[in-house]
Amino acid sequence: MKKILVAVTGASGAIYARQTIDLLTRIGELEEIGVMVSRHGREVLAFEGEQLPARDPRIRFFDNDDLFAPPASGSADYDAMIVVPCSMGSVGRMAAGVSSDLIGRAADVMLKERRRLVLVVRETPLSTIHLRNLTLLSECGAVVLPAAPSFYSRPQEIEALCATVSQRILRVLGLPVEGFRWGEERS
């Protein structure tokens, strides 16, 4: 993989977005990390006291209202897209094929081009509508990755606990990442 998109929507869990982008910057083979943030995503980032990494020259921010930005077209050849955190409103719009902003259009492009779309959903409990929308997106090729931290590594702090999800996101894409794996020695 050479080009990855990261979309941040208005669900709680901005730490996952920050950690995921940070982990992506550690992969030297990546040429571009495109980032889109919804209006509510910006509000949640501020409320939760998170800032997205921006110093890496490979990070390219796109305005979510710019439907002429490269992620709006399959010809831009992004290899995958991660929506982290992914709100249920975003899920509903994606499932209905609504492309009223760049995040929705880029997700639509990933699905139509049969490229990897990872939805890191952060909601509980899930309603029947949520489940149907997630099932529909899964049937269309999206990977539904709930932000459900694991405890196998016995994390002692929030950063380490959340990292179990952020690392899993990269593993689902086949990208190299350090971190606990089942069957390995615990430190």
N, C-alpha and C positions, 0 to 999 in steps of 0.2 A: 504494500500500500504506500502511496505517495502523498495523497491529498485527503484530508479528513475534515468534515464539517462538525461543529459542535453548536447545538442550539440550546439556549437557556430559556425556559419558560417560567411561568409564575408559580409553580409548586414550591413548597418548602423543601429545603435541601440544597441550598446554594453551595454548601461545602463540597458536594459531589461534583459540581461543575468546576469549581476551582481546582480540586484535586485531579480531576480527569484531564483538564488542560495542562496542568503542571506535569503529569505523567507523560502526556503526549510530547511535551517539549523535550523530554529526556530521550526520545527516539530520534537518533540522528538521521535515519533514512527518510523521515517525513520531509516533504518539500514545503507543504502548506498546511496550516491549521486555520481553517475558516471559522469564524465565530459570529453567531447571530444571537441577539438578546431581545426578547420581547419587552414591551413596556412594563408589564407586570413582573417579568424576570428581573429587570433593573430595580424595581421596587423591593422585591424579595431579597436581592443581593444586598441592598442598603440596609434593610430591616435586620437581616441576619448577620450584618457586619462583615461581609465577604467582599473581596475584590478579585477579579479575574486576572491571571497573569497576562502581561501585555508587553514585556520587554523583549521576548524572543522575536527576531525579525521575520520568522516564518508565520507568526500569528497575524491574520488579516481579519479585521472587523468589518462586518457588513451591516448596513442599516436595515432593520427588519421591514421597513416600508419600501425598500428599493427592489422592485420586481424586475429591474434590469441588471441586477448584480449577477455575477457568474453562477452562483448556486441555483438560480432560477432555470438553468438550462442543462439538459443532459450532455450537451457538447462540452461543458466545462470539465467533465471527467473526474468528478470527486469519487473516490473509491467507497466511502462510507459516510454515514451521518449518525451522530449520537445526539439524542435529545435528553438533556440531563440538567435539572430534573424535568420530567415531563408531566405537565398538568393534565387532568382529565378533560378539560376544555380543549386543549391541543389535540388529545387523542380523538375526541369526538369530531373535531374539524377534519383531522387527517382521515378518519374512517369514512367520512362523508365526501372526501375529495375536495374540500373547500381550501382554496389556495389564495386567501385574501391578504396574506403577508408572505414575506420571504421564507420564514420557517415552514409554513404550510406548503408553499410551492416547492421548496427544496425537498421536503419529505415526499411529496407527490412524485418528484423527479426520481428519487431513490427507488420508489416502488415501481414506477413505470419502466425504469432502466434495469430493474432486477439487481439493484445494488443493495448493500447491507444498510439497514436502518435499525438502530438500537434505541428502544424507548425505555428510559429509566424512570418508571412510574413511581410516584411518591404519594400514595393515597391509601387510606384505610378507614373504614371498611370499603369494599368495592360494591357498588350497586350493580344490579343486573344490566343496566345500560352500559356501565363501564366495562363489565365482563364481555358483553356482546361486541362493543367497539374494539376491545383488545383482541378478541378472537378473530374478528374480521381482519384486523391489521396483521395478525399472525398468519392467517390464511393467505394473505397477500405477500408474505415474505418478511415482515418485520420481526425483529426479536424483541420480545417483551421481557425486560430485565427489571423486576421490582427492586427498589432500593431497600433490600432486606439484608442488613449486615450479618456476617457469620461470626461465630464465637470460637471456632476451632483453634485459632491462634492465641486465644485468651488475651484480647486487646485490653490495655489498661487505661486508655484515654480515648476521647472522642475522635481525634485525628486517626488513630490506628483502627478504631472500629469502622469509621466511614471508609477508610482505605480498602477494607475488604470488598466493598462495592465498587469503588473506583478501579481497583486492580482487575476485578472481574469483568468490567466493561471492556478493558483493553484485551483481555484474554479471549472474550467472545469474538473480537475482531481478528484474532490470531496475531496480535502485536506482542512483542516481548515486554515483560514486566516482572519486576521483583515482587516478592511477597509470599505469604504462606500458601502452600499447596498440600492437600491431603496426602499423608504418607511420608511427608518430610519431617525432619527433626524440628521440634519447637525450641525456641530459644528462651 
